[in-house]
């Protein structure tokens, strides 16, 4: 809308069905968002109104809540779902703290989607060949791009912890500073938008697919989680002697109880399972372990004050609001019901059947359909609408024949 209209407080309204729009642009049946397809009100978050520093013309972006016209948050809003989870913690005198790690690839423009992505030509005139993981000079060929990324982050108030080259060809990772889950979800959303926009200015393509390249590690969005007591500010996962508490165990137990049911929320696309089924430290299991990257739930080595649980299942393609909401909701479920986790698994291990997770989008959606826990935590309207939208996307994928099928199967008798 115009700046004048925004500053006058003019209300912006949006059809409810837009919140269930699938990635191809279509919509599920109207019964999933109300047969009238009435309006929602978009209410700007005052702390999340940003002048876009990469835009030559004065432009701004406002992150909004999607509220029903009667005033309450829409059940279809993922940001609203996260706010409800945080409120449930607050009712118990607790505040969750999260820190997402977001991985992404920087590629040359890809005008023909039938061709693989390629790394860009750097300042040295060469394309990266994949030997730059964790190198201090690994992004020198992309220095102008990253310099503007850093400047834009500062302009948007996005504090960064660490930035590094990851294992993949032209793959990078940013660790955002830990903090309030809603703030970190907003920051993750803004950062992904920033990456895409700045890349276009530099003739590059940023890809947040879970698995854009074959034979190469995929891109994750690991979520580090802890809980503090609202009054004291102390980490409730550690006691006065620095030992893990019962609440720490119950949080892990809840994570384990919800991971299979919520896999479709952490891994929302067909491509998500390319990452999970070719692990490269992307474990598709609900095991937990101390500092073992093969486990879906990892307890990083840390001081007791920083004791936390890292959920390694979500991919870079996940909705940050929904992934954080689902992970925290599962942990709170464990605390409320005093669920005990399995024994921690160390070293090389085989995943027990009861801790394995769906390995295709179809299987994950079928599991979500059967989940009473998902309906209890997120409401029937949201879960059924989400499944309907994702089923449309899966059907669209199956409407196409892949190059592999033509290459390998056409010659079969």
Secondary structure, DSSP 8 states (H G I E B T S, - for coil): --HHHHHTT--EEEEGGGGG--TTS----GGGT-TT--EEEEEEEEEEEEE-TT-SS--EEEEEEEEETTSSB-TT-HHHHHHHHHHHHHHTTEEEEEEEEEEEEEEE----TTS---B-B-TTS-B--S--TT-TTTTGGGHHHHHHHHHHHHHTT--EEEEEE-SSTTEEEEEE--EEHHHHHHHHHHHHHHHHHHHHHTTEEEE--S--STTS---BEEEEEEEEETTT--BTTB-TTS-B-HHHHHHHHHHHHHHTTTHHHHS-STTHHHHHHS-SS---B--EEES-TTSSEEE----GGG--EEE---BTTS-HHHHHHHHHHHHHHHHHTT--------SS----GGGB---SHHHHHHHHHT-HHHHHHH-HHHHHHHHHHHHHHHHHHHTS--HHIIIIITT--
